[in-house]
Amino acid sequence: MAIECKDWEKPLDSTALAGIYQLYSPSFGKEIDYLIVIGPHDLSQRPSKTAKGLENLEYISFEKFVTSMMNFSYVLEDNIASWKTHESSKNYMASYVFDTQTTLFDFTKLWLSSDTNVLIVYGGYGIGKTSFSLNLLNHLTAQYQRGTFARIPIRIALGDLFHRHDTKSLICAALQGNDGGANVVNFTYNLFIQLVHQGHFLLILDGFDEMRHAMDVQSFDDTFSDMACLFEGKSKVVLLGRPDSFFSDDEEDRVFESIQRVGSTRLRTH
């Protein structure tokens, strides 16, 4: 198998595909049996038809090639099912950014195009943080499936982190179906973290307050230091919890130090 992978500035046309195929054709049946061409762009209709007509050749965009290493299709379907089966889907009421007329949903959509890696959302008990996270998950999953949102949305409940002890164990459990969730086929933790840094996911981490109440401040601090790998590079993370998770501003700043280094936005909801 041969792979031709280049960062072409423009999508390949039929002539370019035929030219690549001709370069490899003398080797078919001798050195190679199959040719995969990987480029940064999807093919338009005519080049796509040309590629299908060339024997032993397949074209795939780099985005699809990378994400196909691990299959997230079950996660996407589970995202939608999680919203449809949640009681709030029947009578959902939008949350608002404190002292504004802006919904948390609209603010989050604007934040997604900002330069900060982390959006920290504080909301009191019963304010609808979990309902919001599931609604956002459902909406962005549908956009991803239509090709209008570039990141795979993944929601992880942080309350389980106390039992899992570290970030790696929590993520592996959440994405390998250990807690009844969807299983990512061919999941590998190191590749997942690499894709997080490259900007392929939106992580929604719900319930850091549940984690805090089961830990002392040092353990809570250590846990967030361990989670720092999720906040690097081109990552995007929505972090939700109650405002009473911290006993002082100094404690909050200490725990969120790893997040402050990469840039974060904090807001309260009502």
Secondary structure, 3 states (H helix, E strand, C coil): CEEEECCCCCCCCHHHHHHHHHHHHHHECCCECCEEEEECCCCCHHHHHHHHHCCCEEEEEHHHHHHHCCECHHHHHHHHHHHHCCHHHCCCCCCEECCCCCEHHHHHHHHCCCCCCEEEEECCCCCCHHHHHHHHHHHHHHHHHHCCCCCEEEEEEHHHHHHHCCHHHHHHHHHECCCCCCECECCCHHHHHHHHHHCCEEEEEECHHHHHCCCCHHHHHHHHHHHHHHHCCCCEEEEEECHHHCCCHHHHHHHCHHHHHHCEEEEEEC
